[in-house]
């Protein structure tokens, strides 16, 4: 057995590890001894966080995987015109040069405007002028495209509170008017963000019975009957033994990962993982290594190198190796290569952590996320994380896995011990929407499945429509996230403002959230969108694309026209 395999850990307050002898448990007396399997960490029937030991190669069952997904960049990205690349880089270079030029003379002639980046009374500035240059000179120029306040429910359409600026986005004044816009910006995938309907009624009933909040952490007096029932429902929904709910989605990752790995462990993370995963990895104290996005070949190189060399300086075996990926990447609209990851997990015996913040409820025939989409047994994954802020129209998140894993998190996770328990209205929204998806709500037994089917149809229809128009888009078929590449930094605010003029709300994303040349607009499709909504959006986006010269694949249109003739 090579270094880094899940073979010699122990169960403690800091980490969960397997025993040294194959097929046996640590002599703590807490768990029973059973034969080892590739899907159990501590060897108990009800414990599936990893592997106690490795069986003989001939006995190891590896799920048959399809051909590995391509490692190259998507075809659309490979075909970026040279002129577009050159002008994009030149635009950013010009922005940086002009920003430094403005700062240099501004400090001389307008020193009062640069007080916050100067040393004052012996105190160093909180942020240097170079570090804040991007927000002061780039973000400030398109600030009107972000943080737009809404005055209603974020459904398929939403009311935007109108505002104006007279000082180049330094401040805004509200006009008192509301603008009804088509909402292609919110994560309301299944349309459960509603102020009326069965879910809203359940929330009202729960508040009358249980109040608003428990004003305590879960480990003290915040563990209510409603919370326990919802966690059991989440476990059934995910197909795992147990689950734990956290009141904040970001904290579900950032405050849970330190209780899973620690010093002496290794985290191998996808380079495009969410900020919460990065924060949790850094808080854990484990060594962090990064592999190229969705590139399982590069991941395997990292694994082989790490297992053979062991820990830095001492070269001792890693206590644990955990690979962290997302089920659906929110900026790319791409799925992880789950079949290949599970095949590698069974081969190299690492722990697999899958963040399903965007995929849960939005993917799969039954809405069970990336496992349902790829027809994979959820028990093949050690840690399943997800949030309720997208498909369920609520807030917070969960960790699902084996009973031993969840019991460990209940007493060791910062989120469980120190953060407040999830409030009653949010719990009621989660449970009622999940019951509808599962078909357990007798009065609305078919509505959940109808929403899932509608989301799948809308997502494919909109992405296909953009491709036919000649736009360069990213993402896998069926993804409710459809990124359209804009490239040039000046086109991002222009696209957003033109959409708003046409009563469409969108989100534009730029560096540092994306690569410097890959600025984009991210469309979020919902089951609450009608075919008329999507047709209107495609028509208006097509006009904007012609205006901003964004149709890089016009040859696709010409080829389709020739075929019709």
DRENDO-167476 format. One line per 10 residues: for each residue x, y, z of C-alpha. Coordinates in nm, 2 decimals. Layout:
BEGIN
X Y Z ~ ...
! end
This chain:
BEGIN
0.00 0.00 0.00 ~ 0.15 0.33 -0.11 ~ 0.19 0.64 0.10 ~ -0.12 0.85 0.14 ~ -0.36 0.57 0.12 ~ -0.64 0.55 0.37 ~ -0.47 0.29 0.59 ~ -0.33 0.42 0.92 ~ -0.56 0.69 1.06 ~ -0.73 0.70 1.40
-1.05 0.85 1.53 ~ -0.99 1.16 1.74 ~ -1.13 1.51 1.79 ~ -0.92 1.64 1.50 ~ -0.94 1.37 1.23 ~ -1.11 1.05 1.13 ~ -0.86 0.78 1.04 ~ -0.86 0.41 0.97 ~ -0.67 0.14 1.17 ~ -0.34 0.00 1.08
-0.43 -0.36 1.03 ~ -0.64 -0.45 0.73 ~ -1.01 -0.52 0.81 ~ -0.98 -0.42 1.18 ~ -1.09 -0.12 1.38 ~ -0.91 0.10 1.62 ~ -0.92 -0.06 1.96 ~ -1.14 0.22 2.11 ~ -1.43 -0.01 2.15 ~ -1.67 0.23 1.99
-1.71 0.04 1.66 ~ -1.74 -0.32 1.58 ~ -1.49 -0.51 1.38 ~ -1.60 -0.61 1.03 ~ -1.42 -0.70 0.70 ~ -1.28 -0.40 0.52 ~ -1.45 -0.25 0.21 ~ -1.37 0.03 -0.02 ~ -1.67 0.23 0.10 ~ -1.62 0.24 0.47
-1.38 0.44 0.68 ~ -1.42 0.28 1.02 ~ -1.53 -0.06 0.91 ~ -1.88 -0.06 1.05 ~ -2.18 -0.15 0.83 ~ -2.32 0.20 0.89 ~ -2.00 0.39 0.83 ~ -1.91 0.49 0.48 ~ -1.66 0.76 0.51 ~ -1.36 0.60 0.34
-1.19 0.27 0.37 ~ -1.04 0.08 0.66 ~ -0.81 -0.12 0.44 ~ -0.77 -0.24 0.09 ~ -0.89 -0.57 -0.03 ~ -0.70 -0.78 -0.28 ~ -0.70 -0.62 -0.62 ~ -0.90 -0.91 -0.77 ~ -1.18 -0.85 -0.51 ~ -1.20 -0.47 -0.55
-1.52 -0.37 -0.73 ~ -1.48 -0.06 -0.95 ~ -1.78 0.09 -1.11 ~ -1.76 0.07 -1.49 ~ -1.69 0.42 -1.62 ~ -1.75 0.56 -1.96 ~ -1.48 0.71 -2.17 ~ -1.31 0.99 -1.98 ~ -1.42 1.34 -2.05 ~ -1.19 1.54 -2.27
-0.91 1.72 -2.09 ~ -0.87 1.99 -2.35 ~ -1.05 2.32 -2.31 ~ -1.39 2.34 -2.47 ~ -1.41 2.39 -2.84 ~ -1.55 2.73 -2.80 ~ -1.26 2.85 -2.59 ~ -1.00 2.71 -2.83 ~ -1.16 2.90 -3.12 ~ -1.12 3.25 -2.97
-1.02 3.48 -3.26 ~ -0.67 3.62 -3.23 ~ -0.80 3.98 -3.27 ~ -1.04 3.93 -2.97 ~ -0.75 3.80 -2.76 ~ -0.52 4.08 -2.85 ~ -0.78 4.36 -2.79 ~ -0.88 4.20 -2.46 ~ -0.52 4.20 -2.33 ~ -0.46 4.54 -2.47
-0.77 4.67 -2.30 ~ -0.66 4.54 -1.96 ~ -0.31 4.68 -2.01 ~ -0.45 5.02 -2.09 ~ -0.67 5.01 -1.78 ~ -0.38 4.93 -1.56 ~ -0.15 5.20 -1.72 ~ -0.42 5.47 -1.70 ~ -0.50 5.37 -1.34 ~ -0.14 5.41 -1.23
-0.11 5.73 -1.42 ~ -0.42 5.87 -1.25 ~ -0.30 5.76 -0.90 ~ 0.04 5.91 -0.95 ~ -0.09 6.26 -1.03 ~ -0.39 6.23 -0.81 ~ -0.18 6.19 -0.50 ~ 0.00 6.51 -0.59 ~ -0.29 6.73 -0.69 ~ -0.58 6.58 -0.50
-0.42 6.43 -0.18 ~ -0.76 6.43 0.01 ~ -0.90 6.17 -0.22 ~ -0.62 5.93 -0.14 ~ -0.62 5.96 0.24 ~ -0.74 5.60 0.28 ~ -0.43 5.46 0.10 ~ -0.17 5.67 0.28 ~ 0.00 5.63 0.62 ~ -0.19 5.82 0.88
-0.06 5.90 1.23 ~ 0.18 5.62 1.21 ~ -0.08 5.36 1.10 ~ -0.03 5.17 0.78 ~ -0.33 5.18 0.54 ~ -0.56 4.88 0.56 ~ -0.54 4.83 0.19 ~ -0.25 4.95 -0.03 ~ -0.32 5.16 -0.34 ~ -0.20 4.88 -0.56
-0.43 4.62 -0.40 ~ -0.73 4.85 -0.42 ~ -0.65 4.97 -0.77 ~ -0.89 4.72 -0.93 ~ -1.19 4.81 -0.72 ~ -1.12 5.18 -0.75 ~ -1.06 5.20 -1.12 ~ -1.24 4.90 -1.28 ~ -1.52 4.79 -1.05 ~ -1.61 5.15 -0.97
-1.67 5.22 -1.34 ~ -1.93 4.94 -1.36 ~ -2.06 4.95 -1.01 ~ -2.41 5.03 -1.14 ~ -2.42 4.68 -1.29 ~ -2.39 4.51 -0.95 ~ -2.58 4.52 -0.61 ~ -2.90 4.62 -0.78 ~ -3.17 4.64 -0.51 ~ -3.49 4.44 -0.57
-3.83 4.52 -0.44 ~ -4.01 4.19 -0.46 ~ -3.98 3.81 -0.50 ~ -3.69 3.69 -0.71 ~ -3.90 3.47 -0.93 ~ -3.90 3.44 -1.31 ~ -3.96 3.82 -1.31 ~ -3.85 4.06 -1.04 ~ -3.91 4.42 -0.95 ~ -3.58 4.63 -0.96
-3.57 4.95 -0.75 ~ -3.47 5.22 -0.99 ~ -3.16 5.43 -0.90 ~ -2.94 5.69 -1.07 ~ -2.59 5.83 -1.02 ~ -2.46 6.18 -1.08 ~ -2.10 6.12 -0.97 ~ -1.98 5.83 -1.18 ~ -2.11 5.55 -0.95 ~ -1.97 5.69 -0.63
-2.32 5.72 -0.49 ~ -2.68 5.64 -0.60 ~ -3.01 5.81 -0.55 ~ -3.34 5.61 -0.56 ~ -3.61 5.75 -0.80 ~ -3.90 5.58 -0.62 ~ -3.98 5.38 -0.93 ~ -3.99 5.00 -0.99 ~ -3.89 4.82 -1.31 ~ -4.03 4.48 -1.38
-3.75 4.27 -1.55 ~ -3.70 3.92 -1.67 ~ -3.48 3.76 -1.40 ~ -3.19 3.56 -1.56 ~ -2.96 3.64 -1.26 ~ -3.10 3.45 -0.96 ~ -3.03 3.09 -0.86 ~ -3.40 3.02 -0.84 ~ -3.36 2.70 -1.05 ~ -3.68 2.53 -0.95
-3.88 2.84 -0.89 ~ -3.95 2.78 -0.52 ~ -3.86 3.14 -0.43 ~ -4.22 3.24 -0.40 ~ -4.43 3.46 -0.16 ~ -4.74 3.24 -0.21 ~ -4.81 2.88 -0.28 ~ -4.78 2.55 -0.08 ~ -4.43 2.62 0.05 ~ -4.51 2.97 0.17
-4.82 2.83 0.35 ~ -4.61 2.56 0.52 ~ -4.36 2.83 0.63 ~ -4.64 3.03 0.79 ~ -4.78 2.73 0.97 ~ -4.44 2.64 1.10 ~ -4.38 2.99 1.24 ~ -4.71 2.99 1.42 ~ -4.62 2.65 1.58 ~ -4.25 2.69 1.65
-4.18 3.06 1.64 ~ -3.91 3.23 1.44 ~ -3.58 3.11 1.58 ~ -3.43 2.91 1.87 ~ -3.17 3.18 1.96 ~ -2.91 2.92 2.03 ~ -2.65 2.69 1.87 ~ -2.75 2.34 1.78 ~ -2.53 2.18 2.05 ~ -2.71 2.38 2.32
-3.08 2.44 2.29 ~ -3.12 2.48 1.92 ~ -3.18 2.11 1.83 ~ -3.55 2.11 1.76 ~ -3.79 1.84 1.63 ~ -3.83 2.02 1.30 ~ -3.45 2.04 1.26 ~ -3.41 1.66 1.33 ~ -3.69 1.57 1.09 ~ -3.55 1.79 0.82
-3.20 1.63 0.85 ~ -3.35 1.29 0.83 ~ -3.54 1.40 0.51 ~ -3.21 1.54 0.36 ~ -3.04 1.20 0.43 ~ -3.33 1.01 0.25 ~ -3.32 1.26 -0.03 ~ -2.95 1.22 -0.08 ~ -2.95 0.84 -0.03 ~ -2.70 0.85 0.26
-2.72 0.73 0.62 ~ -2.73 1.07 0.79 ~ -2.70 1.44 0.72 ~ -2.63 1.76 0.92 ~ -2.77 2.10 0.84 ~ -2.58 2.43 0.87 ~ -2.75 2.77 0.88 ~ -2.51 2.93 0.63 ~ -2.41 2.79 0.29 ~ -2.06 2.94 0.29
-2.00 2.82 0.64 ~ -2.10 2.47 0.54 ~ -1.77 2.44 0.36 ~ -1.54 2.68 0.54 ~ -1.63 2.57 0.89 ~ -1.67 2.20 0.82 ~ -1.35 2.11 0.64 ~ -1.12 2.19 0.93 ~ -1.29 1.91 1.13 ~ -1.23 1.66 0.84
-0.86 1.72 0.77 ~ -0.58 1.88 0.97 ~ -0.20 1.91 0.98 ~ -0.04 1.61 0.82 ~ -0.32 1.57 0.57 ~ -0.33 1.66 0.20 ~ -0.61 1.84 0.01 ~ -0.60 1.82 -0.37 ~ -0.84 2.09 -0.50 ~ -0.97 2.18 -0.84
-0.83 2.51 -0.95 ~ -1.18 2.66 -1.00 ~ -1.33 2.55 -0.67 ~ -1.55 2.80 -0.48 ~ -1.41 3.05 -0.24 ~ -1.57 2.87 0.06 ~ -1.38 2.55 -0.03 ~ -1.05 2.75 -0.05 ~ -1.12 2.92 0.29 ~ -1.20 2.59 0.46
-0.89 2.42 0.31 ~ -0.67 2.70 0.45 ~ -0.83 2.69 0.79 ~ -0.77 2.32 0.82 ~ -0.39 2.35 0.83 ~ -0.36 2.07 0.57 ~ -0.12 2.09 0.28 ~ -0.31 2.22 -0.03 ~ -0.23 2.13 -0.39 ~ -0.42 2.22 -0.70
-0.49 2.04 -1.02 ~ -0.61 2.18 -1.35 ~ -0.98 2.22 -1.38 ~ -1.16 1.90 -1.45 ~ -0.83 1.74 -1.57 ~ -0.82 1.39 -1.42 ~ -0.49 1.32 -1.58 ~ -0.33 1.61 -1.39 ~ -0.51 1.49 -1.08 ~ -0.36 1.15 -1.11
-0.01 1.30 -1.16 ~ -0.06 1.49 -0.84 ~ -0.18 1.18 -0.65 ~ 0.10 0.96 -0.77 ~ 0.36 1.23 -0.68 ~ 0.21 1.30 -0.34 ~ 0.17 0.93 -0.25 ~ 0.52 0.84 -0.35 ~ 0.69 1.14 -0.18 ~ 0.47 1.17 0.13
0.48 1.47 0.35 ~ 0.73 1.76 0.29 ~ 1.07 1.72 0.46 ~ 0.98 1.41 0.67 ~ 0.84 1.20 0.38 ~ 0.61 1.03 0.62 ~ 0.28 0.89 0.47 ~ -0.01 1.14 0.46 ~ -0.26 1.09 0.74 ~ -0.53 1.14 0.48
-0.57 1.26 0.13 ~ -0.89 1.44 0.03 ~ -0.98 1.54 -0.32 ~ -1.23 1.83 -0.34 ~ -1.44 1.91 -0.65 ~ -1.77 2.07 -0.74 ~ -2.06 1.88 -0.90 ~ -2.16 2.18 -1.11 ~ -1.91 2.47 -1.14 ~ -2.10 2.79 -1.11
-1.89 3.01 -1.34 ~ -1.84 2.75 -1.61 ~ -2.16 2.55 -1.61 ~ -1.96 2.23 -1.63 ~ -2.00 1.90 -1.45 ~ -1.72 1.72 -1.28 ~ -1.60 1.39 -1.43 ~ -1.77 1.19 -1.15 ~ -1.72 0.84 -1.30 ~ -1.35 0.89 -1.34
-1.31 1.04 -0.99 ~ -1.48 0.74 -0.83 ~ -1.26 0.51 -1.03 ~ -0.96 0.69 -0.91 ~ -1.09 0.70 -0.55 ~ -1.12 0.32 -0.55 ~ -0.77 0.29 -0.70 ~ -0.58 0.54 -0.48 ~ -0.80 0.53 -0.17 ~ -0.84 0.90 -0.11
-1.15 1.07 0.03 ~ -1.38 1.24 -0.22 ~ -1.55 1.56 -0.12 ~ -1.82 1.68 -0.37 ~ -1.97 2.03 -0.34 ~ -2.32 2.02 -0.48 ~ -2.42 2.38 -0.41 ~ -2.55 2.43 -0.77 ~ -2.62 2.07 -0.88 ~ -2.85 1.95 -0.60
-3.21 1.99 -0.70 ~ -3.11 2.11 -1.05 ~ -2.96 1.80 -1.20 ~ -3.08 1.44 -1.25 ~ -3.42 1.30 -1.34 ~ -3.52 1.31 -0.97 ~ -3.33 1.62 -0.88 ~ -3.08 1.43 -0.66 ~ -2.78 1.62 -0.81 ~ -2.47 1.51 -0.98
-2.50 1.15 -0.86 ~ -2.85 1.12 -1.01 ~ -2.73 1.28 -1.33 ~ -2.45 1.03 -1.38 ~ -2.65 0.74 -1.22 ~ -2.39 0.69 -0.95 ~ -2.46 0.55 -0.60 ~ -2.42 0.84 -0.35 ~ -2.25 0.60 -0.11 ~ -1.95 0.59 -0.35
-1.88 0.95 -0.24 ~ -1.74 1.01 0.11 ~ -1.87 1.36 0.17 ~ -2.16 1.52 -0.01 ~ -2.21 1.89 0.05 ~ -2.49 2.11 -0.08 ~ -2.68 2.43 -0.02 ~ -3.05 2.52 0.00 ~ -3.00 2.87 -0.14 ~ -3.05 2.77 -0.51
-3.30 2.50 -0.60 ~ -3.49 2.51 -0.27 ~ -3.55 2.88 -0.24 ~ -3.41 2.89 0.12 ~ -3.08 2.94 0.29 ~ -2.80 2.73 0.46 ~ -2.65 2.40 0.36 ~ -2.59 2.04 0.45 ~ -2.33 1.77 0.47 ~ -2.45 1.41 0.39
-2.26 1.09 0.44 ~ -2.21 0.80 0.68 ~ -2.35 0.81 1.03 ~ -2.00 0.80 1.18 ~ -1.90 1.11 0.97 ~ -2.21 1.31 1.07 ~ -2.18 1.21 1.44 ~ -1.82 1.33 1.42 ~ -1.92 1.66 1.27 ~ -2.20 1.72 1.53
-1.94 1.76 1.80 ~ -1.63 1.88 1.61 ~ -1.75 2.11 1.34 ~ -1.74 2.48 1.42 ~ -2.06 2.53 1.23 ~ -2.25 2.28 1.46 ~ -2.09 2.40 1.78 ~ -2.07 2.77 1.75 ~ -2.31 2.89 1.48 ~ -2.68 2.95 1.54
-2.93 2.67 1.45 ~ -3.12 2.72 1.13 ~ -3.43 2.94 1.18 ~ -3.78 2.79 1.17 ~ -3.90 2.96 0.84 ~ -3.60 2.84 0.65 ~ -3.63 2.49 0.78 ~ -4.00 2.48 0.68 ~ -3.91 2.61 0.33 ~ -3.64 2.34 0.29
-3.87 2.06 0.41 ~ -4.17 2.16 0.21 ~ -3.98 2.21 -0.12 ~ -3.79 1.89 -0.07 ~ -4.11 1.70 0.00 ~ -4.25 1.83 -0.33 ~ -3.94 1.72 -0.52 ~ -3.96 1.38 -0.37 ~ -4.33 1.35 -0.44 ~ -4.42 1.31 -0.07
-4.66 1.60 -0.07 ~ -4.99 1.43 -0.15 ~ -5.17 1.76 -0.25 ~ -4.89 1.85 -0.49 ~ -4.74 1.51 -0.57 ~ -4.66 1.59 -0.94 ~ -4.55 1.95 -0.91 ~ -4.20 1.88 -0.80 ~ -4.13 1.65 -1.10 ~ -4.29 1.90 -1.33
-4.05 2.17 -1.21 ~ -3.75 1.94 -1.27 ~ -3.87 1.85 -1.62 ~ -3.94 2.22 -1.70 ~ -3.59 2.32 -1.58 ~ -3.42 2.06 -1.80 ~ -3.62 2.17 -2.10 ~ -3.55 2.54 -2.04 ~ -3.18 2.49 -1.99 ~ -3.13 2.29 -2.31
-3.35 2.52 -2.51 ~ -3.18 2.84 -2.41 ~ -2.82 2.71 -2.45 ~ -2.91 2.57 -2.79 ~ -3.06 2.90 -2.89 ~ -2.75 3.09 -2.80 ~ -2.53 2.85 -2.99 ~ -2.74 2.88 -3.30 ~ -2.72 3.26 -3.28 ~ -2.34 3.23 -3.30
-2.24 3.31 -2.95 ~ -1.95 3.15 -2.77 ~ -2.08 2.98 -2.46 ~ -1.95 2.74 -2.20 ~ -2.10 2.46 -2.01 ~ -2.23 2.11 -2.05 ~ -2.57 2.02 -2.20 ~ -2.84 2.04 -1.94 ~ -2.67 2.28 -1.71 ~ -2.90 2.56 -1.57
-2.60 2.79 -1.58 ~ -2.52 2.92 -1.92 ~ -2.21 3.14 -1.94 ~ -2.17 3.36 -2.25 ~ -1.82 3.49 -2.32 ~ -1.77 3.87 -2.35 ~ -1.39 3.89 -2.32 ~ -1.34 4.26 -2.35 ~ -1.38 4.45 -2.01 ~ -1.57 4.74 -2.18
-1.83 4.50 -2.31 ~ -1.93 4.37 -1.97 ~ -2.10 4.69 -1.84 ~ -2.23 4.76 -2.19 ~ -2.40 4.42 -2.21 ~ -2.55 4.46 -1.86 ~ -2.68 4.81 -1.93 ~ -2.83 4.71 -2.26 ~ -3.00 4.42 -2.11 ~ -3.15 4.64 -1.84
-3.28 4.88 -2.10 ~ -3.46 4.58 -2.25 ~ -3.60 4.48 -1.91 ~ -3.37 4.18 -1.86 ~ -3.16 4.13 -1.54 ~ -2.83 3.95 -1.59 ~ -2.50 3.90 -1.40 ~ -2.17 3.99 -1.56 ~ -1.85 3.84 -1.42 ~ -1.49 3.95 -1.47
-1.14 3.90 -1.34 ~ -1.04 3.80 -1.06 ~ -1.35 3.57 -1.04 ~ -1.27 3.44 -1.39 ~ -0.95 3.42 -1.60 ~ -0.84 3.77 -1.73 ~ -0.95 3.70 -2.09 ~ -1.27 3.51 -2.00 ~ -1.51 3.78 -1.88 ~ -1.86 3.66 -1.93
-2.23 3.71 -1.86 ~ -2.38 3.42 -1.66 ~ -2.74 3.33 -1.74 ~ -2.93 3.14 -1.47 ~ -3.23 2.95 -1.61 ~ -3.53 2.86 -1.39 ~ -3.83 2.64 -1.41 ~ -4.04 2.95 -1.36 ~ -3.94 3.09 -1.70 ~ -4.19 3.03 -1.98
-4.10 2.96 -2.34 ~ -4.21 3.32 -2.42 ~ -3.96 3.45 -2.16 ~ -3.67 3.26 -2.32 ~ -3.76 3.36 -2.68 ~ -3.78 3.72 -2.57 ~ -3.44 3.69 -2.40 ~ -3.28 3.52 -2.71 ~ -3.42 3.79 -2.94 ~ -3.29 4.08 -2.72
-2.95 3.91 -2.66 ~ -2.91 3.86 -3.03 ~ -2.96 4.23 -3.09 ~ -2.71 4.32 -2.82 ~ -2.46 4.06 -2.96 ~ -2.48 4.23 -3.30 ~ -2.43 4.57 -3.14 ~ -2.12 4.46 -2.94 ~ -1.99 4.21 -3.20 ~ -2.02 3.91 -2.98
-2.12 3.65 -3.24 ~ -1.78 3.48 -3.29 ~ -1.94 3.17 -3.45 ~ -2.14 3.32 -3.73 ~ -2.03 3.03 -3.95 ~ -2.26 2.81 -3.74 ~ -2.55 3.02 -3.86 ~ -2.44 3.01 -4.22 ~ -2.40 2.63 -4.21 ~ -2.75 2.58 -4.07
-2.89 2.81 -4.34 ~ -2.72 2.61 -4.61 ~ -2.86 2.29 -4.47 ~ -3.21 2.43 -4.47 ~ -3.17 2.54 -4.84
! end
